[in-house]
Amino acid sequence: MSPPHDRVRVNNTPFLAGLLTTDFSNTHHIPFPEGIISLPTPLEFKVAGDKTIYAVYYASNNPAYAGSSIPNEKLHCVLGVYGDPTGLKTQNLNWQKQYFTSRKYAWLDVNYSGSSCYGRVYMERLQGNWGITDVSDCIGAIQSPQISSLIDTKRTAIRGGSAGGFTTLAAISLDSSAASKVKFFASATNSYGVSNMELFAEDTHKFELMYIIKLLSGAREEIPKVWHDRSPVYFSANIKTPLLVLRGKDDAVVPPPQSWTIIDGIIKSKGHVEAHFFDGEQHGWRTSGTLKKAIKFEREWYEKSMVRPAVAT
């Protein structure tokens, strides 16, 4: 048996070109209370008739939180949308989720139609339907008896980054979505998400473009109306859900103009929007300072717009 070690070496860290060595003998361990960890509960249910979808539910879990003083009041919920249209939300320890579940929120990850690991037929459901099927599955998950019995469906937020930001914007804006102009979600957070498919096609690289063409079932030149109708920026007047926008100023993947235009549209239609652009950040957060600010802004946003009634500005 190898002797115990008090140091670890990590290769290929995002911050160092070489090696990072941590001396555990000189660090301080701060124990995290096991009693407030929310464990994942995998779920599957039917939506839109007989269509099965999958989700992972995290209940609020904090012994210090006694619950609401209002009889039979259900939990607020944050619905997380992952940042890859055909990705997957796995059941792992995620401190962002634990941050919210330890502060009286439930959390729901929806592996909507198109997600990996459920078979080819399941993944192919999203082809040609990005911005429609993902949205209807998220709404269907919240409305399902398994979830609606646990949370307050009228006080649920939707949030996502990158492609998840697009689904978030689609859920609160697009005519073609299952929301049908109804303010289904009480609040929303879009982190560096796509709002204009046409502009994104001009900015992105070939590999990504081919991916989007498959999800929309055709190139922009072939089906221009579809590309227009799947761009939330053109439907900003429909956005009645309070929206928080978070992004890096140096994002080259989904450039800042993707957010500027939709923010302007919401303001012109007297919607409720707040935006924070972070210096030195790109497509996602890299520094601890930004991570802390982003999660603080998001929680405060839900406290203002969902826990307490929002006031339009």
N, C-alpha and C positions, 0 to 999 in steps of 0.2 A: 504493500500500500504506500502511495506517495505521501510524503510529509505534508502537513497543512501549510498553506501559503497565506501571507498577509498582504499580497499585492496581486493586482490583475493588470494585464496588458490588453488593450483594445485596438485592433487594427482598423484602418480605414474609417476613422471617425469623420463626421462632416466638418469638423473644425480644424483638424490637424492633418497635414499631409503624411506625417509619419506615424508615431506610436504615442499612445497616451498611457501613462502608468499612474495608478492610484495606490497610495499606501494606506491600507485599511487600518493599520496599527495606530495611525495618527488622525483618524477621522472620528466623528461623533455619530453614533447611531441614535436616531430619534424614533422610538417605537410608535407604530401606527396602530391605533385601537382596532383589534380584529372585529369587534362588535359592530362597527359601522360600515363594514364592507358589504356592498350589495352584490349578491350572487346572480348570475344570469339564469333566466328561465326561457328555454327555447319553446316557441309556439308555432303552430301551423293552423290556418283557418281558411274558410272559403270566402271569396269576394266575387262580385259580379256574377252571381249565379253559382257555378260549380267550380270556379277556378281557385286552386290552392296557392296560397302564398305563405311565406315564412318570416318570422320575426324573433327577436330576442328582447325579453323584458327584464328591466332592472327596477325593483321596487325601492321606494325610499326607505332608508335604513339608518337611523341614528337614535339611540336610546335617549339622548338629550332632548330630542324633539318630541313633545307630547302629543302632537297632532292638533288639528283645528278645534276651536271652541264651538264651531258651528256643527250641530248634530248631523251626522251622515254626510258631511262634506268629503268629497273625493280629492285625490291628489292632482296637483298640476303635473303636466307631463311635457317632456322635451322629446320630440321625434327627431332622431338623427339620420341624415341621408349621407351615405358614403360618397367619396370623391372620385369614383370610377364607375361609369354607367353599367359595366358588367363585372363589377368587383364582388365583394362579400364582406359583411360584418361578422367577424368571428367572436366567439365567447372567450374573451381574454380580459385581464385586469387593465383597465384604462382609467387613469386618474381624473381625466376630464369628466367622465361619467360619474365617478365616485364623488367628485366635487359637488355635482348637482344632487345625486341621490342622498348625500349626507346633509342636504339643505332643503329638505321637504319636497323635492321633485322626484317623480318617477321618470324613467328614461326608456325609450323604445327604439330599437334599431330594426328597420324594415328591410329585409332582403327581397326587394320587389322583383317582379318578373324581369328577367334579364340577368339576374345575379348568377355567379358561378357556383359550381358544386351541387346543383340540383338537376343536372342533366341538360342535354342539348336542347330539347324541346322547351324547357323552362327558360333557358338563355335566349332562345330565338324569339320569344314573345315580344322582346323590346325592339326588334328590328322594324324600322319604319314608324315606331310608336314612342320614341323618346320624347318626353315632355307630356305624354298622355298616359301611357300605361303605368309608368313609375309614379305619377301623381295619383292616379285612381287607386293604385295598390296601397299607397301611404294613407290615403283617406279611408279606404276600406278597412285597413288594419285598425285605425282608431275607432271606427264604427262597429267593429266585430264585437260580439257578446263577450269574448274572453278579455278584451282590453277595456271596452266601455264600462264593464262592471268594476274595474279597478281605478279608473282615472276620471277626471272631469273633462269630457270631450269638448266643452266650451272654453276650457282654459288649457289648451295644448299649443305648444310652439313647434314650428318646423325649422330646422337649421341644417346647413351643409356648406361644405367648401368645394371649390372647383366645380366638377360636374354635379356634386351635391348642392352647390349654390344655384346651379341652373334649375335643378328640380325644385328647389325651394322657391325660386322666383316664378317658375311655371305654376306651382301650386297656388300662388296668390294672385296670378294675373291672367293666364292664358284663357281665351274663350273656349278652346278645345279641351280644357282640362275638366276633370270631374267636378271641380269646384263650381263651374258654371257661373262665375262672377259672384258667388256667395262667399262671404268672409268666413270660411270654415275654420281656419287657424287663428288663434287669438294673438299670436306674435310670430315673428320670423327673424332669422339671422342668416345673412348671405355673406360668406367669406370668400373673396376672390372668385366669384362665380361668373359664368358666361351669361350675358343678357342679350347679346346680339349675335345670332348665328352667322349672319352675312359678314359682319366685321371679323368674327373669329376665323372664318374661312380664309380671309386675306392675311391674317397674322400668324396662323399656325403652320407647322411643318407638314410635309407630305404624309407621313405615317399617321399623324393625328387626323388629318383631313380625310383620309380614306376610312378611318374609324367612324367619323361623324357621318360621312356619306352613307355608310352601311346602316347606321342607326336612324337616319332620316329617309332611307330608301331611294337615294338619288342625289346627284350633284346639284349645286345651286342653279346651274344653267338649265338643268332638266326639269326641276320642280321648284321654281322661284317662289311660288305662293307658299309652299310648305316651309321653306326656309324663313320666310317672312312671318308666317303664322306661329312658328315655334320660337320666335324671338321675343321674350318678355318685354324688351325695351319699347316695342310698339304698342304695348297694352298697359303701360304704366298708369294710365288713368283708372284702370280697374283695381289697382292695388289699394285696398281699404285696410288691410292688415298692417299694423305697425311694423316697420322694417328697420333692422339694424344692419349696416354695411360695414364690414371690416376687410381691409386689404393692405398689401404692401405697396409703397410708392414705386418700387423698382421691379414690379412683377412684369416679366417679359412673356410669360405663358398666356395669361389673360390680362392684357394691359389695362391700366387704370381707366381709360376712356369707356371701357365696358361698364363701369360703375357710374361715371360722371353723368352720362346721358339719362340713365334710368332714374338717378337721384333727382335730376332737374325735372323730369317728367312727373315724378311723385309730388314734388314741391308745387309745381304749376297746377296740379289737380287737387291741391290742398290735402294731400295725404300726410301720414305721420312717418318720418324717416330721420334716422340719425346715422352719421358716417364717421369713421375713424380711419385715417390713412397713416401707416406706420413708416417712419424713416428707416432706410436701410434694409427693409424686408422685401422679399420677393414673393414667389408663389407658395405661401405657407409661412409659418413662423419659425424663426431660427434662434432667436435670443430669448433668454428667460424673462427679460423685462417685457417683451412683447407678449409672451405667453400669459404672464400674469395680468397685463393690462387687458388683453382680449377676453379672457374668461371673466374678469371683473366687469368689463363693459357689458358682456352678454348677460350675466346674472342681473345686473342693475337694470338692464333693458326689460327683462322679463318681470322684474319686480314692479317696474313702472307701467308696462303695457299689458301685462297679463294678470298678475296678482292683484294689482289695483287697476281700475278702469283707465284706459288711455285717453289723453286729451289731445286732439289734433292741433297741430301748429301750422 
